[in-house]
């Protein structure tokens, strides 16, 4: 079997100060689309063949596809609606959960954020969801409910719910994390639709401490080629 080196890098942070950081790298692997391949991550010693203190790693390696639509980048065009006075707040900001900091579409109940989006044929909605650590031990918190709806202009009086989750980190420790989600929207492919993000209070109708939101919500186009792999540091090979 033939191997292809798709990424190779030598790091020497002891002697090269500019390398004392995390490097984010992308490379195109679309030439192997549709094939089953082996992807090998390899770390070796320096030029003196001394592996002492060679503590290195790959940060969150993943296969990705180009983003078709970024909701946070297009936030200015969104239609926001909120009730319950100052509590129904919507914004774009950063939130950290378990040392993982992400940009989010922040929604405090009760609120809705509506986007008009022209979808590709095989559209996938990808996002994270989580509530801030400050609410995990708040005595009065009863969690929040998050929904996503799609409205097809061909059926303007029908709103279809495509995602639903209640998060209650105060009472459920398993909810003290990011939920990484994917929703298949191919049923609406090729149409211009409204996508609605909604935040509601928990079952006790308590609006206190409902701080959370949607991290990096995007539409991915899975219609055709163009997959990419994102790997950080050192070298990688592919064997078809």
C-alpha positions as CSV (number, residue, x, y, z in Angstrom):
1,X,0.0,0.0,0.0
2,X,1.3,3.4,-0.9
3,X,1.5,6.2,1.7
4,X,1.1,9.9,1.1
5,X,2.5,12.5,3.5
6,X,0.0,15.3,3.6
7,X,1.6,17.3,6.4
8,X,5.0,17.4,8.0
9,X,6.5,19.9,10.4
10,X,9.5,20.2,12.7
11,X,9.0,22.0,16.0
12,X,11.7,23.2,18.3
13,X,10.2,25.6,20.9
14,X,13.3,25.5,23.1
15,X,15.3,27.3,20.5
16,X,12.6,28.9,18.4
17,X,10.5,31.2,20.6
18,X,7.9,31.8,17.9
19,X,7.0,28.1,18.1
20,X,5.8,28.3,21.7
21,X,2.2,28.1,20.8
22,X,-0.5,25.9,19.4
23,X,-0.6,25.7,15.6
24,X,-3.8,25.1,13.7
25,X,-3.4,23.4,10.3
26,X,-5.7,22.5,7.5
27,X,-5.1,20.4,4.5
28,X,-7.3,19.0,1.6
29,X,-8.0,15.3,1.5
30,X,-10.8,15.5,-1.0
31,X,-8.7,13.4,-3.5
32,X,-9.6,10.3,-1.3
33,X,-13.3,11.1,-1.2
34,X,-15.4,7.9,-1.1
35,X,-12.5,5.7,-0.2
36,X,-11.7,3.9,3.1
37,X,-8.2,5.0,4.1
38,X,-5.9,4.8,7.1
39,X,-4.8,8.2,8.6
40,X,-1.6,7.9,10.6
41,X,-0.4,10.5,13.1
42,X,3.3,10.2,13.7
43,X,5.6,12.0,16.2
44,X,9.4,11.5,16.0
45,X,12.6,12.8,17.8
46,X,14.6,15.8,16.8
47,X,17.7,15.7,14.5
48,X,19.9,14.4,17.3
49,X,17.6,11.4,17.8
50,X,17.0,12.6,21.3
51,X,13.4,12.0,22.4
52,X,13.8,13.6,25.9
53,X,11.2,16.1,26.8
54,X,9.5,15.6,23.4
55,X,6.0,16.0,24.9
56,X,3.7,16.8,21.9
57,X,0.2,16.1,20.8
58,X,-2.5,16.7,18.2
59,X,-5.2,19.2,19.3
60,X,-8.7,18.0,18.4
61,X,-8.0,16.3,15.0
62,X,-11.2,16.1,12.9
63,X,-12.6,15.8,9.4
64,X,-14.6,18.8,8.5
65,X,-16.4,20.3,5.5
66,X,-16.5,23.9,4.4
67,X,-19.0,26.0,6.2
68,X,-21.9,27.0,4.0
69,X,-23.5,29.5,6.3
70,X,-22.3,30.9,9.7
71,X,-25.1,32.2,12.0
72,X,-22.8,34.1,14.3
73,X,-21.2,36.0,11.4
74,X,-24.6,36.9,10.0
75,X,-26.1,37.8,13.4
76,X,-26.8,41.4,12.3
77,X,-29.3,40.2,9.8
78,X,-31.2,38.0,12.3
79,X,-34.6,38.9,13.6
80,X,-34.7,38.8,17.4
81,X,-37.7,38.7,19.6
82,X,-37.7,38.6,23.4
83,X,-40.2,38.7,26.2
84,X,-40.1,38.8,30.0
85,X,-38.5,42.3,30.2
86,X,-34.7,42.4,30.5
87,X,-34.4,38.6,30.9
88,X,-35.1,37.9,27.3
89,X,-31.7,38.9,26.2
90,X,-29.9,37.9,22.9
91,X,-26.3,38.5,22.0
92,X,-23.1,37.1,20.6
93,X,-20.4,36.5,23.2
94,X,-18.0,33.9,24.6
95,X,-18.7,31.2,27.1
96,X,-16.3,28.7,28.8
97,X,-17.3,25.2,29.9
98,X,-14.7,22.8,31.3
99,X,-11.9,25.0,30.0
100,X,-13.4,25.0,26.4
101,X,-14.1,28.6,25.4
102,X,-16.5,29.1,22.5
103,X,-18.3,31.9,20.7
104,X,-22.1,31.5,21.3
105,X,-25.4,32.8,20.2
106,X,-26.4,33.7,23.8
107,X,-30.1,33.4,24.5
108,X,-31.8,34.1,27.8
109,X,-35.4,33.0,28.0
110,X,-37.8,33.8,26.7
111,X,-36.3,34.6,23.3
112,X,-36.3,33.7,19.6
113,X,-33.7,34.4,16.9
114,X,-34.9,34.0,13.3
115,X,-32.6,33.7,10.3
116,X,-33.6,33.5,6.6
117,X,-31.3,30.9,4.9
118,X,-31.1,29.4,1.4
119,X,-30.2,25.8,2.1
120,X,-28.1,23.5,-0.1
121,X,-29.6,20.2,-1.1
122,X,-27.9,18.2,1.7
123,X,-27.8,20.7,4.5
124,X,-26.7,19.8,8.0
125,X,-27.1,22.2,11.0
126,X,-24.1,21.8,13.3
127,X,-23.7,23.5,16.7
128,X,-22.9,23.1,20.3
129,X,-25.2,23.9,23.3
130,X,-24.4,24.5,26.9
131,X,-25.2,26.5,30.0
132,X,-22.6,28.6,31.9
133,X,-20.8,27.1,34.9
134,X,-22.1,30.0,37.1
135,X,-25.6,28.4,36.9
136,X,-24.5,24.9,37.9
137,X,-24.8,25.4,41.6
138,X,-27.4,28.2,41.6
139,X,-30.1,27.3,44.1
140,X,-33.0,28.8,42.2
141,X,-32.0,27.4,38.7
142,X,-34.4,24.9,37.1
143,X,-32.6,24.8,33.8
144,X,-33.8,26.0,30.3
145,X,-35.4,24.5,27.2
146,X,-33.8,25.0,23.8
147,X,-35.6,24.4,20.5
148,X,-34.9,24.9,16.8
149,X,-37.7,25.3,14.3
150,X,-37.8,25.5,10.5
151,X,-40.5,27.4,8.6
152,X,-40.9,26.5,5.0
153,X,-42.3,29.5,2.9
154,X,-44.4,27.1,0.9
155,X,-46.2,26.3,4.2
156,X,-46.0,29.6,6.0
157,X,-48.5,28.6,8.7
158,X,-46.5,25.4,9.6
159,X,-43.5,25.5,11.9
160,X,-41.6,22.2,12.3
161,X,-39.5,21.6,15.3
162,X,-36.2,19.9,14.3
163,X,-34.4,20.0,17.7
164,X,-35.3,20.0,21.3
165,X,-33.3,19.7,24.5
166,X,-33.8,20.7,28.2
167,X,-30.6,21.4,30.1
168,X,-30.6,21.5,33.9
169,X,-27.0,21.4,35.2
170,X,-28.0,22.4,38.7
171,X,-30.0,19.2,39.2
172,X,-28.3,17.0,36.6
173,X,-24.5,16.9,36.7
174,X,-24.4,15.2,33.3
175,X,-25.6,18.5,31.8
176,X,-22.4,20.3,32.9
177,X,-20.8,20.2,29.5
178,X,-21.1,21.2,25.8
179,X,-23.5,19.1,23.8
180,X,-22.2,18.8,20.2
181,X,-25.1,18.3,17.9
182,X,-25.9,17.7,14.2
183,X,-29.4,18.1,12.6
184,X,-30.2,16.8,9.1
185,X,-32.1,19.5,7.2
186,X,-32.0,17.8,3.8
187,X,-35.8,17.6,3.9
188,X,-35.7,21.4,3.3
189,X,-32.8,21.2,0.8
190,X,-32.8,23.7,-2.0
191,X,-35.3,26.0,-0.3
192,X,-35.1,29.4,1.4
193,X,-36.4,28.8,4.9
194,X,-36.6,30.5,8.3
195,X,-34.5,28.8,11.0
196,X,-35.6,29.8,14.5
197,X,-33.5,29.3,17.7
198,X,-35.7,29.5,20.8
199,X,-34.9,29.5,24.6
200,X,-37.6,28.9,27.2
201,X,-37.5,28.7,31.0
202,X,-37.4,25.4,32.8
203,X,-40.5,23.5,34.1
204,X,-40.9,25.8,37.2
205,X,-41.0,28.8,34.8
206,X,-38.1,30.3,36.6
207,X,-36.0,32.7,34.5
208,X,-33.2,33.1,37.0
209,X,-29.7,32.0,36.0
210,X,-30.7,30.7,32.6
211,X,-27.4,31.7,31.0
212,X,-26.4,29.7,28.0
213,X,-26.6,29.4,24.2
214,X,-25.6,27.8,20.9
215,X,-21.9,27.6,20.2
216,X,-20.7,28.1,16.6
217,X,-23.9,27.3,14.8
218,X,-23.3,26.7,11.1
219,X,-24.8,25.1,8.0
220,X,-22.6,22.4,6.4
221,X,-23.1,21.5,2.7
222,X,-22.7,17.8,2.3
223,X,-23.9,17.9,-1.3
224,X,-20.5,17.5,-3.0
225,X,-16.7,17.1,-2.6
226,X,-14.6,19.4,-0.5
227,X,-14.0,17.6,2.7
228,X,-11.0,18.9,4.7
229,X,-9.0,17.6,7.6
230,X,-7.9,19.8,10.4
231,X,-4.8,18.6,12.3
232,X,-2.4,20.4,14.5
233,X,1.4,19.8,14.6
234,X,4.0,17.3,13.4
235,X,3.3,14.9,10.5
236,X,0.5,12.8,9.1
237,X,0.3,10.2,6.3
238,X,-2.6,8.6,4.4
239,X,-2.7,5.1,3.1
240,X,-5.5,4.2,0.7
